[in-house]
């Protein structure tokens, strides 16, 4: 089951203390910034637009975040998920390869079951890839690299292969690409076949199928790395028959 554990949106009845006016203004700025930066990009979003969308004034941005760049950095920090938390879902020594792949795809596909806020976070992340502001290098080193290395390590362990081999890196990239395609091209998929993503059950089915496909890819690599030797005498006898 894909766990809905990425949302940071507070609930009215969750027992938390009411937020002060200042805290609410800061939260509204963060939410507005996610949406506008994701839709328009950093360079094309003005502080006036950000303040107007949040129902506050431009001075609030300076007060809480210093400037627009500080607000942009705060958005990434506020909604970031510790990569070690995500890695722990699939890199456990007692997991079977199926269990590891289930955990890997579950943490990648979780945003597809989340609120619009979380999906905007995902769009913002991809916009940063396409239009880097300087945070991309940090994102790469703190999140992308350790997660890729973890998946490569898991595959190598189960396939009895060198952990840093080109074969394992190729396989890890190929397995991850199936989920990334859903994340990047989700709008295209919804336009062509909306029922494939419209319910939690549909996303769960995607996850199950991806695991099956990934296991098949891993099995092809296993057979290539560890071919079963042929029985020469049997082959000869068959050839003579």
N, C-alpha and C positions, 0 to 999 in steps of 0.2 A: 504494500500500500504506500502510495506517495504521501509523505507526511507534509502537511501544510505548516511548515515551520519557518517561513521566511518573512512573513508579514510583521511589520512593526507598527501597524495602525492600531491605536489604542481603542478600547471598547468602553462604552459609556457605563456598563455595568460590571466592569472587571474588578471593582474594589479599590481602584487606585484613587489617590487624593486628587481633587479637582486641580487642573492646571491654572497657574496664574495667568494674567493677561499677557505678561512678557513671554512666558513659555508657549502660550497659544500662538502668539505672533511669530515666534521663532519656528514653531512647527508648521504653520501655514506657509512661511517662506520656503522651508525645505520641500514641502509637498509641491508648491508652485514651481520651484526651481527644477525638480525632477521632471515634471511634465513639459515645461517650456524648453529646458535644455535638451530633452529627448526629442522633442518635435522640431526645434529650430537650430539646435547646436549652440555651443557656447558663444561664438563670435556674433551670431545673429540675434542674441537675446539681450535686451537692454535692462539696466537696473530699474528703469521706470516700469517696464512690462512686468518684471518680477514683483515689484512692490504692488502694482495695481492688481495683479492676479491674486496676491496674498491679502489684499484689503488693508494694506499698511502703507507707510511712506518709505521713500528711498533711504532716509536716515536710519531706518531700522536695519537695513542691510549692513551699513557701516557699524552700527552699534553691536550687532550680534556676530558678524562674520568678518568685519574689516573692510571688505570690498567684494565685488562680484566673484573674483577668483577664490576668495575665502569661502564664499557660499558654495561654489562649485566643489571645492575640496570637501566641505562639510557634508554635502550630499553623498559623495562616495564613501566617506567614513561612517556616516550615520546608518547606511543600509548595507554595508559590506558584511559578508559572512566569513568568519574565520575559516581559511582553507583547511586547517587541521580538523575542523568539525566535519567538513564535507568529505575529506579523505578518510576519516574514521568510518564512514558509512560503507566503504568498499575495500579498504586495505586492512584486513584483519587476518592474522595467520591461520585461524581456524575456519575461515570461510571457504566454501567451494567456489569454483570459478563462476558458477551461476549466481551464487549469492553476492559475490563481488560485483558482477555486472548489474545485478538488480539494484544494488546500492548506488553504483555509479550513475546509472540512468535515472534513478529516482531523484537524486539531488540535482541533476541537470534539468529534468522536466518539471520539477516542483513549481517554478514560476508560471507554468501554463495553467495551474490550478489556482493561482493566487489572484488577488485584487488587481485592479488597474494600476495601482501604485507600484506594485512589484513588477508588473510587466513594463511600466515606464522605466524602472530601474534597469531592466534588461536592455531596453532600447537605448538608454543612455550609455550603457557600457559598450554597446556595439558602435554607437556614434563616436565614442572616444577612440575606438579602434580606427575608424575611418577618418576622423578629424582630431588627431591627437593634440592635446593641450600641454602635455608634459606629465600627466598622470598615467599615461599608458605604460611608460617604462616601469613605474612602481607597481602597477597592476600586473605586468608581465612577471616581474621577479617575485612578488609576494603571493600571487594566486595561480597564474597560468602555469609557470614552470613547475612549482611543487606538485600541482595536481596532475600534470602530464607525467612527471617522473613517478608519481605514486601508481598511476595506471600501468605504466610500463613495468614497474617492479612487480605488480600483481600478475601481469601476464607472463613475465619471465619465470616467476615462481611456479606457476601452474604448468607451463610448457617446458620446464627444465631447460631454459635457454639463458644465455648471458643477459644480464639485466640492462646493459647499456648498448646492446647490439642494434644495428640498423633495422634488423628484422622486427624487433620488439617495438621500436619507435614507429615504424610504418604501420604495424598492426594497431598500436594505440591510437595513432592519428585516424586510421580508418574507422575504428570503433567509435571514437568520439564524434566523427563527422556525421554519423546518423542522427545523433541528438542535436548537434549544432544546426543541422539543416532545418529541423523543426523550429528551433529557436530563432534563426535568422529569417527563414521564409515562412514563418507562421501566418502572416497576413495573406501570402499567396495561397497557402494551403487552405485557409479558411474561405478564400474566394472561389477556389476550384472545387473543394470537397468539404464544406463546413462541418458536416456531421462527424468527420473523423477527429474533430477536436472539441466538439461543442459540449461534451459532458465529462465529468471525472472518469466515468467508466470507459469512455473512448480513449482518454489519455492513458488509463491503466492498460488498455489493450495495446496501444502503441508501445508502452514499456515492455510488455511481455513479448511482443514480436521482436523488438530490438534486441532483447536478451537472446532470443533464439537465433537471430541473424548473426549476432556477435559471436555466439558459441560456434556457429558453423564456420565463421571466418577463422576463429582460433583453432578449430579442428583441422582446417586446411593447412594452417601454418604448422601445427603439430606434426602432421603427416609429412610435410616437406622437410622439417627439421629432423625428424626421427622416422625415416622410412622403414617399413617392415621388410627385412631381407627376403628375397624370393628363394624358393626351394629349387635349386638348379636341377636336381635329379628328377623331381616331379615334372618340371618344365620340359626336360629332355624327353622323358617318357611320353608326355602328352604330345610332343612334337613328332614322335615316332609312330604314334597310334594312327 
